[in-house]
Amino acid sequence: MDRYFEAFEAGTFQAELCNEKKRDIRTRLEELEAGKRDLEARPERQELRALDRETFAALVKNFERVLSDDPAPQRSTSSAKW
């Protein structure tokens, strides 16, 4: 905002445009401050549901199935690099 005021005082910036820019900057600042308050109001950590043995075992089984169903990636004989 200081740059806009300096340009206005130097006569290189019209008052109408200066006021418009000042309103835009203040509006944006208010939006950012509201976003900051929203972020600060969030809990530090969201509660995660504890996994019981059955759920964990099902996840591991599914992971193992996915790995066994998908063949390992093969390198091509071309000169393409990974």
N, CA, C and O atoms as a CHARMM CRD file, in Angstrom:
* protein
*
  328
    1    1 MET  N      0.83000  -1.18500   0.00000 PROA 1      0.00000
    2    1 MET  CA     0.00000   0.00000   0.00000 PROA 1      0.00000
    3    1 MET  C      0.87400   1.24800   0.00000 PROA 1      0.00000
    4    1 MET  O      0.50600   2.27600  -0.56900 PROA 1      0.00000
    5    2 ASP  N      2.04200   1.14800   0.64700 PROA 2      0.00000
    6    2 ASP  CA     2.92700   2.30800   0.67800 PROA 2      0.00000
    7    2 ASP  C      3.31400   2.75500  -0.72700 PROA 2      0.00000
    8    2 ASP  O      3.38700   3.95000  -1.01100 PROA 2      0.00000
    9    3 ARG  N      3.56100   1.78100  -1.60300 PROA 3      0.00000
   10    3 ARG  CA     3.92200   2.12500  -2.99600 PROA 3      0.00000
   11    3 ARG  C      2.80300   2.89200  -3.67200 PROA 3      0.00000
   12    3 ARG  O      3.05800   3.85900  -4.38900 PROA 3      0.00000
   13    4 TYR  N      1.56400   2.46900  -3.45100 PROA 4      0.00000
   14    4 TYR  CA     0.43500   3.15800  -4.06100 PROA 4      0.00000
   15    4 TYR  C      0.30700   4.58400  -3.52600 PROA 4      0.00000
   16    4 TYR  O      0.05700   5.52000  -4.28700 PROA 4      0.00000
   17    5 PHE  N      0.48000   4.74100  -2.22300 PROA 5      0.00000
   18    5 PHE  CA     0.39400   6.08300  -1.64400 PROA 5      0.00000
   19    5 PHE  C      1.51600   6.97900  -2.16100 PROA 5      0.00000
   20    5 PHE  O      1.28900   8.15100  -2.46000 PROA 5      0.00000
   21    6 GLU  N      2.71400   6.43600  -2.26700 PROA 6      0.00000
   22    6 GLU  CA     3.83700   7.21600  -2.78400 PROA 6      0.00000
   23    6 GLU  C      3.58300   7.64100  -4.22300 PROA 6      0.00000
   24    6 GLU  O      3.85900   8.78200  -4.59300 PROA 6      0.00000
   25    7 ALA  N      3.05800   6.73200  -5.03600 PROA 7      0.00000
   26    7 ALA  CA     2.75400   7.06500  -6.43000 PROA 7      0.00000
   27    7 ALA  C      1.64800   8.11100  -6.49500 PROA 7      0.00000
   28    7 ALA  O      1.69600   9.01100  -7.33300 PROA 7      0.00000
   29    8 PHE  N      0.65900   8.00000  -5.62400 PROA 8      0.00000
   30    8 PHE  CA    -0.41500   8.98800  -5.58100 PROA 8      0.00000
   31    8 PHE  C      0.13300  10.36100  -5.21900 PROA 8      0.00000
   32    8 PHE  O     -0.19400  11.36100  -5.85900 PROA 8      0.00000
   33    9 GLU  N      0.97600  10.40100  -4.18000 PROA 9      0.00000
   34    9 GLU  CA     1.56100  11.67000  -3.74800 PROA 9      0.00000
   35    9 GLU  C      2.46300  12.27500  -4.81900 PROA 9      0.00000
   36    9 GLU  O      2.58000  13.49600  -4.91700 PROA 9      0.00000
   37   10 ALA  N      3.09900  11.42600  -5.61800 PROA 10     0.00000
   38   10 ALA  CA     3.96800  11.90600  -6.69000 PROA 10     0.00000
   39   10 ALA  C      3.15800  12.33000  -7.91800 PROA 10     0.00000
   40   10 ALA  O      3.71700  12.88800  -8.86200 PROA 10     0.00000
   41   11 GLY  N      1.85700  12.07200  -7.91200 PROA 11     0.00000
   42   11 GLY  CA     1.00200  12.46400  -9.02000 PROA 11     0.00000
   43   11 GLY  C      1.00900  11.48100 -10.17800 PROA 11     0.00000
   44   11 GLY  O      0.51500  11.79700 -11.26000 PROA 11     0.00000
   45   12 THR  N      1.56300  10.29400  -9.96600 PROA 12     0.00000
   46   12 THR  CA     1.61000   9.29600 -11.03900 PROA 12     0.00000
   47   12 THR  C      0.53000   8.22800 -10.88600 PROA 12     0.00000
   48   12 THR  O      0.50700   7.24500 -11.62600 PROA 12     0.00000
   49   13 PHE  N     -0.34600   8.42800  -9.93600 PROA 13     0.00000
   50   13 PHE  CA    -1.37900   7.44600  -9.65000 PROA 13     0.00000
   51   13 PHE  C     -2.65800   8.20300  -9.33200 PROA 13     0.00000
   52   13 PHE  O     -2.66000   9.06400  -8.45200 PROA 13     0.00000
   53   14 GLN  N     -3.74100   7.90100 -10.03000 PROA 14     0.00000
   54   14 GLN  CA    -4.99500   8.60800  -9.83000 PROA 14     0.00000
   55   14 GLN  C     -5.64800   8.20700  -8.51200 PROA 14     0.00000
   56   14 GLN  O     -5.55600   7.05300  -8.09200 PROA 14     0.00000
   57   15 ALA  N     -6.29900   9.15200  -7.87100 PROA 15     0.00000
   58   15 ALA  CA    -6.94300   8.90700  -6.57800 PROA 15     0.00000
   59   15 ALA  C     -7.97300   7.79200  -6.66300 PROA 15     0.00000
   60   15 ALA  O     -8.05900   6.95900  -5.76000 PROA 15     0.00000
   61   16 GLU  N     -8.74400   7.76500  -7.72400 PROA 16     0.00000
   62   16 GLU  CA    -9.78700   6.74500  -7.87900 PROA 16     0.00000
   63   16 GLU  C     -9.17500   5.34400  -7.93800 PROA 16     0.00000
   64   16 GLU  O     -9.66800   4.41200  -7.30300 PROA 16     0.00000
   65   17 LEU  N     -8.10700   5.21400  -8.70000 PROA 17     0.00000
   66   17 LEU  CA    -7.43100   3.92200  -8.81100 PROA 17     0.00000
   67   17 LEU  C     -6.76000   3.54800  -7.49500 PROA 17     0.00000
   68   17 LEU  O     -6.74800   2.38100  -7.10300 PROA 17     0.00000
   69   18 CYS  N     -6.20400   4.54500  -6.81700 PROA 18     0.00000
   70   18 CYS  CA    -5.56400   4.29700  -5.52200 PROA 18     0.00000
   71   18 CYS  C     -6.58100   3.75400  -4.51900 PROA 18     0.00000
   72   18 CYS  O     -6.30000   2.79400  -3.80100 PROA 18     0.00000
   73   19 ASN  N     -7.75300   4.36500  -4.47100 PROA 19     0.00000
   74   19 ASN  CA    -8.79100   3.91200  -3.54000 PROA 19     0.00000
   75   19 ASN  C     -9.25600   2.49900  -3.87300 PROA 19     0.00000
   76   19 ASN  O     -9.49900   1.68900  -2.97800 PROA 19     0.00000
   77   20 GLU  N     -9.37800   2.21300  -5.16400 PROA 20     0.00000
   78   20 GLU  CA    -9.79000   0.87300  -5.58600 PROA 20     0.00000
   79   20 GLU  C     -8.75600  -0.17100  -5.17300 PROA 20     0.00000
   80   20 GLU  O     -9.10900  -1.22700  -4.64600 PROA 20     0.00000
   81   21 LYS  N     -7.49200   0.12400  -5.41100 PROA 21     0.00000
   82   21 LYS  CA    -6.41900  -0.80800  -5.03000 PROA 21     0.00000
   83   21 LYS  C     -6.38300  -0.99400  -3.51900 PROA 21     0.00000
   84   21 LYS  O     -6.19400  -2.10600  -3.02600 PROA 21     0.00000
   85   22 LYS  N     -6.56400   0.08700  -2.79800 PROA 22     0.00000
   86   22 LYS  CA    -6.55600   0.01200  -1.33600 PROA 22     0.00000
   87   22 LYS  C     -7.68900  -0.88000  -0.83500 PROA 22     0.00000
   88   22 LYS  O     -7.48900  -1.68100   0.07800 PROA 22     0.00000
   89   23 ARG  N     -8.88500  -0.74700  -1.43100 PROA 23     0.00000
   90   23 ARG  CA   -10.02400  -1.60200  -1.04700 PROA 23     0.00000
   91   23 ARG  C     -9.72000  -3.06700  -1.37300 PROA 23     0.00000
   92   23 ARG  O    -10.00300  -3.95900  -0.57300 PROA 23     0.00000
   93   24 ASP  N     -9.14200  -3.30600  -2.55700 PROA 24     0.00000
   94   24 ASP  CA    -8.80600  -4.67900  -2.94900 PROA 24     0.00000
   95   24 ASP  C     -7.82200  -5.30400  -1.97500 PROA 24     0.00000
   96   24 ASP  O     -7.97900  -6.45900  -1.57700 PROA 24     0.00000
   97   25 ILE  N     -6.81500  -4.54700  -1.59700 PROA 25     0.00000
   98   25 ILE  CA    -5.79800  -5.06400  -0.67000 PROA 25     0.00000
   99   25 ILE  C     -6.41300  -5.34500   0.69500 PROA 25     0.00000
  100   25 ILE  O     -6.12700  -6.37400   1.30800 PROA 25     0.00000
  101   26 ARG  N     -7.24500  -4.44400   1.16800 PROA 26     0.00000
  102   26 ARG  CA    -7.87900  -4.66600   2.47600 PROA 26     0.00000
  103   26 ARG  C     -8.82400  -5.86300   2.44700 PROA 26     0.00000
  104   26 ARG  O     -8.87900  -6.63500   3.40400 PROA 26     0.00000
  105   27 THR  N     -9.56400  -6.01800   1.36000 PROA 27     0.00000
  106   27 THR  CA   -10.45800  -7.17400   1.22100 PROA 27     0.00000
  107   27 THR  C     -9.65800  -8.46400   1.24600 PROA 27     0.00000
  108   27 THR  O    -10.01800  -9.41800   1.93600 PROA 27     0.00000
  109   28 ARG  N     -8.56800  -8.48500   0.48600 PROA 28     0.00000
  110   28 ARG  CA    -7.72200  -9.68800   0.43800 PROA 28     0.00000
  111   28 ARG  C     -7.12100  -9.96800   1.81300 PROA 28     0.00000
  112   28 ARG  O     -7.05300 -11.12300   2.23300 PROA 28     0.00000
  113   29 LEU  N     -6.69100  -8.93700   2.50800 PROA 29     0.00000
  114   29 LEU  CA    -6.13200  -9.10100   3.84500 PROA 29     0.00000
  115   29 LEU  C     -7.16600  -9.68000   4.80200 PROA 29     0.00000
  116   29 LEU  O     -6.84800 -10.55700   5.60600 PROA 29     0.00000
  117   30 GLU  N     -8.39500  -9.19800   4.72000 PROA 30     0.00000
  118   30 GLU  CA    -9.46700  -9.73100   5.56600 PROA 30     0.00000
  119   30 GLU  C     -9.73000 -11.20700   5.24900 PROA 30     0.00000
  120   30 GLU  O     -9.95400 -12.00900   6.15600 PROA 30     0.00000
  121   31 GLU  N     -9.70200 -11.56400   3.95200 PROA 31     0.00000
  122   31 GLU  CA    -9.89500 -12.96200   3.56100 PROA 31     0.00000
  123   31 GLU  C     -8.78200 -13.83800   4.11500 PROA 31     0.00000
  124   31 GLU  O     -9.03700 -14.93200   4.61900 PROA 31     0.00000
  125   32 LEU  N     -7.55100 -13.35700   4.02200 PROA 32     0.00000
  126   32 LEU  CA    -6.42000 -14.12600   4.53600 PROA 32     0.00000
  127   32 LEU  C     -6.48800 -14.27700   6.05100 PROA 32     0.00000
  128   32 LEU  O     -6.17400 -15.34100   6.58500 PROA 32     0.00000
  129   33 GLU  N     -6.89300 -13.22500   6.73900 PROA 33     0.00000
  130   33 GLU  CA    -7.01500 -13.30000   8.19200 PROA 33     0.00000
  131   33 GLU  C     -8.11100 -14.28000   8.60500 PROA 33     0.00000
  132   33 GLU  O     -7.95900 -15.01000   9.58400 PROA 33     0.00000
  133   34 ALA  N     -9.21600 -14.29400   7.85500 PROA 34     0.00000
  134   34 ALA  CA   -10.29800 -15.25000   8.14100 PROA 34     0.00000
  135   34 ALA  C     -9.80900 -16.67900   7.90800 PROA 34     0.00000
  136   34 ALA  O    -10.11900 -17.57800   8.69000 PROA 34     0.00000
  137   35 GLY  N     -9.05100 -16.88600   6.84000 PROA 35     0.00000
  138   35 GLY  CA    -8.49000 -18.20800   6.58400 PROA 35     0.00000
  139   35 GLY  C     -7.52800 -18.63300   7.66700 PROA 35     0.00000
  140   35 GLY  O     -7.49800 -19.80000   8.05800 PROA 35     0.00000
  141   36 LYS  N     -6.74700 -17.69400   8.15200 PROA 36     0.00000
  142   36 LYS  CA    -5.80700 -17.98500   9.24000 PROA 36     0.00000
  143   36 LYS  C     -6.55900 -18.40100  10.49800 PROA 36     0.00000
  144   36 LYS  O     -6.17500 -19.35800  11.17100 PROA 36     0.00000
  145   37 ARG  N     -7.63700 -17.67500  10.81300 PROA 37     0.00000
  146   37 ARG  CA    -8.43800 -18.03200  11.99700 PROA 37     0.00000
  147   37 ARG  C     -9.03800 -19.42300  11.84600 PROA 37     0.00000
  148   37 ARG  O     -9.07200 -20.19600  12.80400 PROA 37     0.00000
  149   38 ASP  N     -9.51500 -19.74400  10.63800 PROA 38     0.00000
  150   38 ASP  CA   -10.07800 -21.07900  10.39800 PROA 38     0.00000
  151   38 ASP  C     -9.02300 -22.16100  10.61200 PROA 38     0.00000
  152   38 ASP  O     -9.29500 -23.18400  11.24100 PROA 38     0.00000
  153   39 LEU  N     -7.83000 -21.93600  10.09300 PROA 39     0.00000
  154   39 LEU  CA    -6.76100 -22.91600  10.26500 PROA 39     0.00000
  155   39 LEU  C     -6.36300 -23.05900  11.72900 PROA 39     0.00000
  156   39 LEU  O     -6.10500 -24.16700  12.20000 PROA 39     0.00000
  157   40 GLU  N     -6.31400 -21.96000  12.43800 PROA 40     0.00000
  158   40 GLU  CA    -5.93900 -22.00800  13.85000 PROA 40     0.00000
  159   40 GLU  C     -7.00200 -22.70200  14.69300 PROA 40     0.00000
  160   40 GLU  O     -6.69300 -23.25600  15.74800 PROA 40     0.00000
  161   41 ALA  N     -8.25400 -22.67600  14.23700 PROA 41     0.00000
  162   41 ALA  CA    -9.34200 -23.29300  14.99200 PROA 41     0.00000
  163   41 ALA  C     -9.37900 -24.81000  14.81100 PROA 41     0.00000
  164   41 ALA  O    -10.02900 -25.51000  15.58700 PROA 41     0.00000
  165   42 ARG  N     -8.69300 -25.31500  13.80100 PROA 42     0.00000
  166   42 ARG  CA    -8.67900 -26.76400  13.57500 PROA 42     0.00000
  167   42 ARG  C     -7.83000 -27.44500  14.64200 PROA 42     0.00000
  168   42 ARG  O     -6.84000 -26.89300  15.12100 PROA 42     0.00000
  169   43 PRO  N     -8.24000 -28.64600  14.99700 PROA 43     0.00000
  170   43 PRO  CA    -7.41500 -29.37400  15.98000 PROA 43     0.00000
  171   43 PRO  C     -6.05100 -29.70400  15.38300 PROA 43     0.00000
  172   43 PRO  O     -5.91000 -29.90100  14.17600 PROA 43     0.00000
  173   44 GLU  N     -5.06000 -29.75700  16.25300 PROA 44     0.00000
  174   44 GLU  CA    -3.69700 -30.05800  15.81100 PROA 44     0.00000
  175   44 GLU  C     -3.64600 -31.37800  15.05300 PROA 44     0.00000
  176   44 GLU  O     -3.01900 -31.47100  13.99800 PROA 44     0.00000
  177   45 ARG  N     -4.28700 -32.36400  15.57700 PROA 45     0.00000
  178   45 ARG  CA    -4.32200 -33.67900  14.92400 PROA 45     0.00000
  179   45 ARG  C     -5.75100 -34.13900  14.86900 PROA 45     0.00000
  180   45 ARG  O     -6.51500 -33.97200  15.82100 PROA 45     0.00000
  181   46 GLN  N     -6.10100 -34.71300  13.76200 PROA 46     0.00000
  182   46 GLN  CA    -7.43000 -35.29200  13.69300 PROA 46     0.00000
  183   46 GLN  C     -7.36500 -36.67000  14.33400 PROA 46     0.00000
  184   46 GLN  O     -6.37300 -37.38900  14.21600 PROA 46     0.00000
  185   47 GLU  N     -8.43400 -37.00700  15.00600 PROA 47     0.00000
  186   47 GLU  CA    -8.48600 -38.31100  15.65000 PROA 47     0.00000
  187   47 GLU  C     -8.53100 -39.41200  14.60800 PROA 47     0.00000
  188   47 GLU  O     -9.35800 -39.37900  13.69600 PROA 47     0.00000
  189   48 LEU  N     -7.67400 -40.35300  14.73700 PROA 48     0.00000
  190   48 LEU  CA    -7.67800 -41.51000  13.85300 PROA 48     0.00000
  191   48 LEU  C     -8.26600 -42.69200  14.59700 PROA 48     0.00000
  192   48 LEU  O     -7.96900 -42.93100  15.76700 PROA 48     0.00000
  193   49 ARG  N     -9.09600 -43.41500  13.89600 PROA 49     0.00000
  194   49 ARG  CA    -9.72000 -44.58400  14.49800 PROA 49     0.00000
  195   49 ARG  C     -8.65500 -45.65900  14.68600 PROA 49     0.00000
  196   49 ARG  O     -7.88500 -45.94200  13.76800 PROA 49     0.00000
  197   50 ALA  N     -8.61100 -46.24000  15.84400 PROA 50     0.00000
  198   50 ALA  CA    -7.64900 -47.31200  16.11600 PROA 50     0.00000
  199   50 ALA  C     -8.04200 -48.54900  15.31700 PROA 50     0.00000
  200   50 ALA  O     -9.22200 -48.88100  15.20300 PROA 50     0.00000
  201   51 LEU  N     -7.04500 -49.21900  14.77000 PROA 51     0.00000
  202   51 LEU  CA    -7.30500 -50.44600  14.01600 PROA 51     0.00000
  203   51 LEU  C     -7.31400 -51.63500  14.96200 PROA 51     0.00000
  204   51 LEU  O     -6.40100 -51.81900  15.76700 PROA 51     0.00000
  205   52 ASP  N     -8.35400 -52.43000  14.84800 PROA 52     0.00000
  206   52 ASP  CA    -8.35600 -53.66300  15.62500 PROA 52     0.00000
  207   52 ASP  C     -7.60900 -54.73200  14.82200 PROA 52     0.00000
  208   52 ASP  O     -7.29100 -54.52200  13.65200 PROA 52     0.00000
  209   53 ARG  N     -7.33700 -55.84300  15.43500 PROA 53     0.00000
  210   53 ARG  CA    -6.55900 -56.91400  14.78400 PROA 53     0.00000
  211   53 ARG  C     -7.22100 -57.41200  13.50300 PROA 53     0.00000
  212   53 ARG  O     -6.54100 -57.65900  12.50700 PROA 53     0.00000
  213   54 GLU  N     -8.52500 -57.55600  13.52500 PROA 54     0.00000
  214   54 GLU  CA    -9.23500 -58.07200  12.35200 PROA 54     0.00000
  215   54 GLU  C     -9.12600 -57.10400  11.17200 PROA 54     0.00000
  216   54 GLU  O     -8.88400 -57.53000  10.04300 PROA 54     0.00000
  217   55 THR  N     -9.30000 -55.83000  11.42300 PROA 55     0.00000
  218   55 THR  CA    -9.20000 -54.83200  10.35200 PROA 55     0.00000
  219   55 THR  C     -7.78400 -54.79600   9.80200 PROA 55     0.00000
  220   55 THR  O     -7.58600 -54.75500   8.58800 PROA 55     0.00000
  221   56 PHE  N     -6.80000 -54.81000  10.69200 PROA 56     0.00000
  222   56 PHE  CA    -5.40800 -54.78600  10.26400 PROA 56     0.00000
  223   56 PHE  C     -5.07600 -56.03200   9.43600 PROA 56     0.00000
  224   56 PHE  O     -4.41800 -55.93400   8.40100 PROA 56     0.00000
  225   57 ALA  N     -5.52700 -57.18600   9.88800 PROA 57     0.00000
  226   57 ALA  CA    -5.27700 -58.43600   9.16400 PROA 57     0.00000
  227   57 ALA  C     -5.92700 -58.38600   7.77700 PROA 57     0.00000
  228   57 ALA  O     -5.33200 -58.85900   6.80800 PROA 57     0.00000
  229   58 ALA  N     -7.11600 -57.83100   7.66400 PROA 58     0.00000
  230   58 ALA  CA    -7.79600 -57.71900   6.37600 PROA 58     0.00000
  231   58 ALA  C     -7.03400 -56.78000   5.44200 PROA 58     0.00000
  232   58 ALA  O     -6.92800 -57.04500   4.24500 PROA 58     0.00000
  233   59 LEU  N     -6.50800 -55.69000   5.98500 PROA 59     0.00000
  234   59 LEU  CA    -5.71600 -54.76500   5.17600 PROA 59     0.00000
  235   59 LEU  C     -4.44800 -55.43400   4.64800 PROA 59     0.00000
  236   59 LEU  O     -4.10200 -55.28100   3.47700 PROA 59     0.00000
  237   60 VAL  N     -3.76400 -56.17000   5.50700 PROA 60     0.00000
  238   60 VAL  CA    -2.53800 -56.86300   5.10100 PROA 60     0.00000
  239   60 VAL  C     -2.86200 -57.91200   4.03900 PROA 60     0.00000
  240   60 VAL  O     -2.13500 -58.04600   3.05400 PROA 60     0.00000
  241   61 LYS  N     -3.94900 -58.65400   4.23700 PROA 61     0.00000
  242   61 LYS  CA    -4.33900 -59.68800   3.27500 PROA 61     0.00000
  243   61 LYS  C     -4.63700 -59.06100   1.91300 PROA 61     0.00000
  244   61 LYS  O     -4.20400 -59.57700   0.88200 PROA 61     0.00000
  245   62 ASN  N     -5.36400 -57.96900   1.90800 PROA 62     0.00000
  246   62 ASN  CA    -5.69000 -57.27900   0.66300 PROA 62     0.00000
  247   62 ASN  C     -4.41500 -56.75300   0.00000 PROA 62     0.00000
  248   62 ASN  O     -4.26700 -56.85200  -1.21800 PROA 62     0.00000
  249   63 PHE  N     -3.50900 -56.20200   0.77900 PROA 63     0.00000
  250   63 PHE  CA    -2.24200 -55.69800   0.25000 PROA 63     0.00000
  251   63 PHE  C     -1.44700 -56.83300  -0.39200 PROA 63     0.00000
  252   63 PHE  O     -0.91600 -56.68400  -1.49200 PROA 63     0.00000
  253   64 GLU  N     -1.37100 -57.95000   0.29400 PROA 64     0.00000
  254   64 GLU  CA    -0.63200 -59.10000  -0.24500 PROA 64     0.00000
  255   64 GLU  C     -1.28300 -59.59700  -1.53100 PROA 64     0.00000
  256   64 GLU  O     -0.58100 -59.97000  -2.47100 PROA 64     0.00000
  257   65 ARG  N     -2.61400 -59.60800  -1.58800 PROA 65     0.00000
  258   65 ARG  CA    -3.32700 -60.05100  -2.78400 PROA 65     0.00000
  259   65 ARG  C     -3.02900 -59.11900  -3.95800 PROA 65     0.00000
  260   65 ARG  O     -2.77900 -59.57700  -5.07300 PROA 65     0.00000
  261   66 VAL  N     -3.05800 -57.83500  -3.70600 PROA 66     0.00000
  262   66 VAL  CA    -2.78100 -56.86300  -4.76800 PROA 66     0.00000
  263   66 VAL  C     -1.35900 -57.05000  -5.28600 PROA 66     0.00000
  264   66 VAL  O     -1.12700 -57.01600  -6.49500 PROA 66     0.00000
  265   67 LEU  N     -0.41300 -57.24500  -4.38300 PROA 67     0.00000
  266   67 LEU  CA     0.97000 -57.44500  -4.81500 PROA 67     0.00000
  267   67 LEU  C      1.14400 -58.73400  -5.60500 PROA 67     0.00000
  268   67 LEU  O      1.89100 -58.76600  -6.58300 PROA 67     0.00000
  269   68 SER  N      0.47800 -59.77300  -5.19900 PROA 68     0.00000
  270   68 SER  CA     0.64900 -61.05100  -5.90600 PROA 68     0.00000
  271   68 SER  C     -0.07300 -61.05700  -7.25200 PROA 68     0.00000
  272   68 SER  O      0.36700 -61.74600  -8.17200 PROA 68     0.00000
  273   69 ASP  N     -1.16100 -60.31300  -7.39200 PROA 69     0.00000
  274   69 ASP  CA    -1.90800 -60.25900  -8.64900 PROA 69     0.00000
  275   69 ASP  C     -1.22400 -59.41700  -9.71700 PROA 69     0.00000
  276   69 ASP  O     -1.42400 -59.64900 -10.90900 PROA 69     0.00000
  277   70 ASP  N     -0.43600 -58.46200  -9.31200 PROA 70     0.00000
  278   70 ASP  CA     0.19600 -57.54800 -10.25200 PROA 70     0.00000
  279   70 ASP  C      1.63200 -57.99100 -10.50500 PROA 70     0.00000
  280   70 ASP  O      2.43600 -58.03400  -9.57400 PROA 70     0.00000
  281   71 PRO  N      1.96400 -58.32100 -11.74800 PROA 71     0.00000
  282   71 PRO  CA     3.33800 -58.75800 -12.00400 PROA 71     0.00000
  283   71 PRO  C      4.32700 -57.63100 -11.73200 PROA 71     0.00000
  284   71 PRO  O      4.00600 -56.44800 -11.84700 PROA 71     0.00000
  285   72 ALA  N      5.51500 -58.02900 -11.37500 PROA 72     0.00000
  286   72 ALA  CA     6.56200 -57.03800 -11.10900 PROA 72     0.00000
  287   72 ALA  C      6.85000 -56.25700 -12.38500 PROA 72     0.00000
  288   72 ALA  O      6.81100 -56.82800 -13.47400 PROA 72     0.00000
  289   73 PRO  N      7.13600 -54.97300 -12.27200 PROA 73     0.00000
  290   73 PRO  CA     7.44300 -54.19500 -13.47600 PROA 73     0.00000
  291   73 PRO  C      8.69000 -54.73800 -14.15400 PROA 73     0.00000
  292   73 PRO  O      9.65000 -55.14100 -13.49700 PROA 73     0.00000
  293   74 GLN  N      8.66000 -54.74100 -15.46000 PROA 74     0.00000
  294   74 GLN  CA     9.80600 -55.23500 -16.22000 PROA 74     0.00000
  295   74 GLN  C     10.44100 -54.08000 -16.96000 PROA 74     0.00000
  296   74 GLN  O      9.75400 -53.20100 -17.48200 PROA 74     0.00000
  297   75 ARG  N     11.74500 -54.09300 -16.99900 PROA 75     0.00000
  298   75 ARG  CA    12.44400 -53.06400 -17.74300 PROA 75     0.00000
  299   75 ARG  C     12.41400 -53.41900 -19.22400 PROA 75     0.00000
  300   75 ARG  O     12.56700 -54.57700 -19.61300 PROA 75     0.00000
  301   76 SER  N     12.21600 -52.40600 -20.02200 PROA 76     0.00000
  302   76 SER  CA    12.24200 -52.65200 -21.46500 PROA 76     0.00000
  303   76 SER  C     13.68500 -52.67500 -21.92300 PROA 76     0.00000
  304   76 SER  O     14.59100 -52.23700 -21.21500 PROA 76     0.00000
  305   77 THR  N     13.87400 -53.18700 -23.10300 PROA 77     0.00000
  306   77 THR  CA    15.24300 -53.27200 -23.64300 PROA 77     0.00000
  307   77 THR  C     15.63600 -51.97500 -24.31300 PROA 77     0.00000
  308   77 THR  O     16.75500 -51.84500 -24.81100 PROA 77     0.00000
  309   78 SER  N     14.72200 -51.00400 -24.33300 PROA 78     0.00000
  310   78 SER  CA    15.05800 -49.70800 -24.94000 PROA 78     0.00000
  311   78 SER  C     15.98200 -48.94100 -24.00600 PROA 78     0.00000
  312   78 SER  O     16.27500 -49.38000 -22.89500 PROA 78     0.00000
  313   79 SER  N     16.42600 -47.80200 -24.47400 PROA 79     0.00000
  314   79 SER  CA    17.35900 -47.00800 -23.68300 PROA 79     0.00000
  315   79 SER  C     16.64400 -46.06600 -22.71000 PROA 79     0.00000
  316   79 SER  O     17.27500 -45.19000 -22.11800 PROA 79     0.00000
  317   80 ALA  N     15.33000 -46.24500 -22.54400 PROA 80     0.00000
  318   80 ALA  CA    14.59600 -45.37600 -21.62700 PROA 80     0.00000
  319   80 ALA  C     15.09700 -45.59800 -20.20500 PROA 80     0.00000
  320   80 ALA  O     15.35800 -46.72500 -19.78200 PROA 80     0.00000
  321   81 LYS  N     15.22400 -44.47900 -19.47600 PROA 81     0.00000
  322   81 LYS  CA    15.68900 -44.55200 -18.08400 PROA 81     0.00000
  323   81 LYS  C     14.49300 -44.48700 -17.14500 PROA 81     0.00000
  324   81 LYS  O     13.46900 -43.88800 -17.47300 PROA 81     0.00000
  325   82 TRP  N     14.62300 -45.08800 -16.01200 PROA 82     0.00000
  326   82 TRP  CA    13.58900 -45.07400 -14.97900 PROA 82     0.00000
  327   82 TRP  C     13.64200 -43.81500 -14.24200 PROA 82     0.00000
  328   82 TRP  O     12.85000 -43.60200 -13.32500 PROA 82     0.00000
